[in-house]
Amino acid sequence: MIEATREQSTLNLAAELTRVRGRLVIAGYHQDGTRTVNMQLWNWRGLDVINAHEHNPERYAEGLRTAIEAAATGRFDPSPLLTHRFSLAELPRAFDLMQSRPEDFLKAVVLP
């Protein structure tokens, strides 16, 4: 299960939906405050919880290559996460929305 929305409610839901001995990958940008987790549920289910925010540049690049390959080969479809699409000319607006994070903004893609 991948949680990618940065919201407490979806973090809770993702944990509920992760199977016993499953993997919960936290890819949401949870930096706007403290989060609480249901440790009883996480422990009972024996979840492997992975923080997807890598700070090592080599590992970060490796993760990007793996994600691009997964999307290119159809193993992962990122389209449900993409709430906004921008052209290169709209890049300043894309960065503004990325910073302000309006309620309807989840992930964006910039296309040529």
C-alpha positions in Angstrom: 0.0 0.0 0.0 1.3 3.4 -0.9 0.1 6.5 1.0 0.9 9.6 -1.1 -1.5 12.3 -0.1 0.2 13.9 3.0 -3.1 13.7 5.0 -3.7 12.1 8.4 -7.0 10.6 7.3 -5.4 8.8 4.3 -2.5 7.6 6.5 -5.0 6.0 8.8 -6.9 4.5 5.8 -3.8 3.2 4.2 -2.9 1.4 7.4 -6.4 -0.1 7.6 -6.2 -1.3 4.0 -2.7 -2.9 4.3 -2.9 -6.7 4.7 -1.3 -8.7 7.5 2.5 -8.7 7.0 2.0 -6.1 4.3 4.2 -3.1 3.4 3.0 0.4 3.9 5.0 2.9 2.0 4.7 6.5 3.2 5.3 8.7 0.2 3.1 11.6 1.2 4.9 14.8 2.2 3.9 14.8 6.0 5.8 17.9 7.0 3.0 20.2 8.1 2.6 18.9 11.6 2.6 15.9 13.8 0.9 12.7 12.7 -0.5 10.0 15.0 -0.5 6.3 14.1 -2.4 3.3 15.4 0.6 1.4 16.7 -1.7 -1.4 18.0 -2.9 -2.0 14.4 0.5 -1.6 12.9 2.0 -4.1 15.4 -0.9 -6.6 15.2 -0.7 -6.7 11.4 3.1 -6.8 11.5 3.4 -4.1 8.9 6.6 -3.1 7.3 6.5 0.6 7.2 8.8 2.3 4.6 9.5 6.0 4.6 9.9 6.9 0.9 11.6 10.3 1.5 15.2 9.4 0.7 17.9 12.0 1.4 20.8 10.1 -0.1 21.1 11.4 -3.7 22.2 8.1 -5.2 19.4 6.2 -3.5 16.9 8.9 -4.5 18.0 8.6 -8.2 17.8 4.8 -8.0 14.2 5.1 -6.7 13.3 7.5 -9.5 14.7 5.1 -12.1 12.8 2.2 -10.6 9.6 4.2 -10.5 10.0 5.4 -14.1 10.7 1.8 -15.3 7.6 0.5 -13.4 5.4 3.2 -15.0 7.0 2.6 -18.5 6.4 -1.2 -18.3 2.9 -0.9 -16.9 3.7 -2.4 -13.5 2.6 0.9 -11.9 0.0 3.4 -13.2 0.6 6.8 -11.6 -2.3 8.5 -13.4 -4.8 8.2 -10.5 -2.3 10.3 -8.4 -2.0 13.1 -11.0 -4.5 15.8 -10.3 -2.7 18.5 -12.3 -0.9 18.6 -15.6 1.2 21.6 -16.8 3.1 22.6 -19.9 6.7 23.8 -19.6 5.3 27.4 -20.1 3.2 26.8 -17.0 6.1 25.8 -14.8 6.0 28.9 -12.5 2.3 28.1 -11.8 3.1 24.5 -11.2 5.7 25.5 -8.6 3.3 27.9 -7.0 0.6 25.2 -6.6 3.2 22.7 -5.3 4.1 25.2 -2.5 0.6 26.3 -1.7 -0.9 22.7 -1.9 -4.6 23.6 -2.5 -7.1 21.0 -1.4 -7.6 19.5 -4.9 -3.8 19.1 -5.5 -2.3 15.7 -5.0 0.5 15.2 -7.6 1.4 17.0 -10.8 3.2 16.3 -14.0 5.0 18.7 -16.4 4.8 17.7 -20.0 6.6 19.3 -23.0 
